[in-house]
Amino acid sequence: MTAQILEQVIVTSLGPMMEQAEAEGLWFFHEDEDGKEIWCSPGVLQNEQRDGRLIIAPEHWELRNPAGYMSKLVRDAGSIVDEYNEMARRLKIEETLELISHSTNPADAH
């Protein structure tokens, strides 16, 4: 089997997961051997696969709520802000950063 045919088999085998993800508003999640997380909406994954990237068999993907990815982004942003502020402290720079969250959801108003 050629590599191109194998890639097409993998992409085709993701069809049921793609349908479920689109129907339920879920995203594809994969964690590689180094612990790096990959999150993709169904559309982004299809675009990546069209370009020959992220050709990963279905058993290596999980469907997850994208709110989990948003939580990861908040944690990552917080870590970057903390790292910047620590560098500023060490270099005796008076500028610091602050991560602020704003909600446009009236149910979140206190």
Residue, then its C-alpha position, 0 to 999 in steps of 0.5 A: m500500500t502506498a503512503q498516499i493510499l494509507e493516508q486516504v484510508i486513515v482520513t476516511s476512517l475518521g469519517p464517523m468521528m468527524e460526523q460526531a464532532e460536527a453534530e455535537g460541537l466537539w474537537f479532536f484531541h491528541e497528545d503526542e509522546d512528548g506530552k504536547e497537546i493537539w486540539c483541532s476543530p473538525g474543519v481545521l483538522q480537515n484542512e490540515q489533512r488536505d495539506g498532508r498534516l495530522i494524518i493520525a489514525p482514529e484510535h489516537w484521537e479523542l473527541r473533547n469539548p473545546a472548553g477544555y482547550m480554552s482552559k489550557l490556553v488560560r493556564d498557558a497564558g497565566s504561565i507566560v505572564d508569570e514568567y514575564n513578571e519573574m524576568a522583570r523582577r530579576l531585571k529590576i524592570e518595574e513593568t509587570l503584566e496582569l491577566i484579566s478575564h472579562s465575560t460577556n455572559p450575563a449569567d457570569a455577572h456578580 
